[in-house]
Structures are given as structure tokens and as C-alpha cells.
Amino acid sequence: MAAARDSVDDHLDRWSALWTDVDGYDREVEGALSRMMSITKLSSQRLRTLLRHDPLSYDEFMTLHALVGGEVKEQARSTPAELAKRTGVTRAGMTSRVDKLVRAGLATRTEDPKDRRSIVIEITPDGRAAWDRIITLWTHEEQRLLSALSVTELRRLNVLLRRVLITAEADATSER
């Protein structure tokens, strides 16, 4: 019985004939990277779909997510620059996102008591409740997505992806 096919198999079939002259082309490498990118894209699209009828936009949720993710070190307080770095947006873009969260009562913007030249952003109880509600839905979706794997397979996948990510992060660090 033939293995099930996915969209990446079709992608590889279309492009492999054109890549015969590309030095170093490896169908398995292309397939693995294309599948990782496709899974990430589809997961992101699913979150956007979950938020379609929510008052919170995808970008606003991701900003709350970065703010909550800072809790361990910064007690749910971050500067706009820290949030911009965590979310991969410009500082100007983050200012716009924070403005929307503050207007919605999901975050506050105050002077940093340790350095009045700096501004800190803090999540409000309503912001935390909104994050909790959405993260619960998203977590169920992530679990559903990965339910195709057994626990053992999922652990093995994590081991393999960690090795790849360590290499990618080392390469990115050396390029700076």
C-alpha cells in the first residue's frame, strides 16, 4: 500500500525536475523544510480563524502572548522594545499594537518606576482573561494537529527538531 501523500509531495514532484542542476539539492531536505514551513503556516492560519469573530486581532493576541510569556522574568511587565523583539515587529508597529490593547483595557502603559525615561507595559486582569480564553482554544487545536503522532513519535520529533533548531540558531548567531 502506498504511503499517503501531502501537498509537499506535489511540490517536490513539480520542482524536482527543475532542480536537477542545483548543486546540493536534496529532495529529503527540501521536503522536511517545506513540511515544517507548511505546518507553521497552517497552525498560524488556524489561530487567525479562531480569532476571526473575536474582538482581539491576531497581532493583538500575539502581543498579549509575548507579554504573558515575559511573566517569569519580568512579572508580566515589558518595555515596548522588548515586546517588539519577542514578536518580530518594529518598535513603531508595537506602539500601535500597545495603543489598541490599552484602549481595550487589556494592558496598561506606565512609566517604569526604576527609570522614568522608560515605559512599561503590563497586562490587566481582562487582558489575562482574554489570553487565557484564546490560548485554551489554540492549545486544543495544536493538540488536535499533533494527535496524528503517538507520544513516542512526538518525543522523537522534538528531539530531531531540537537538533535542527540548534544548528539554525548557531548559524543565525554567527551571521550577526
ABEGO torsion letter per residue (X at the ends): XBBBBBAAAAAAAAAAAAAAABBGBBAAAAAAAAAAAAAAAAAAAAAAAAAAABABBAAAAAAAAAAAAAAAAAGGBBBAAAAAAAAGBBAAAAAAAAAAAAAAGABBBBBBAABAABBBBBBBAAAAAAAAAAAAAAAAAAAAAAAABBAAAAAAAAAAAAAAAAAAAAAAAAAX
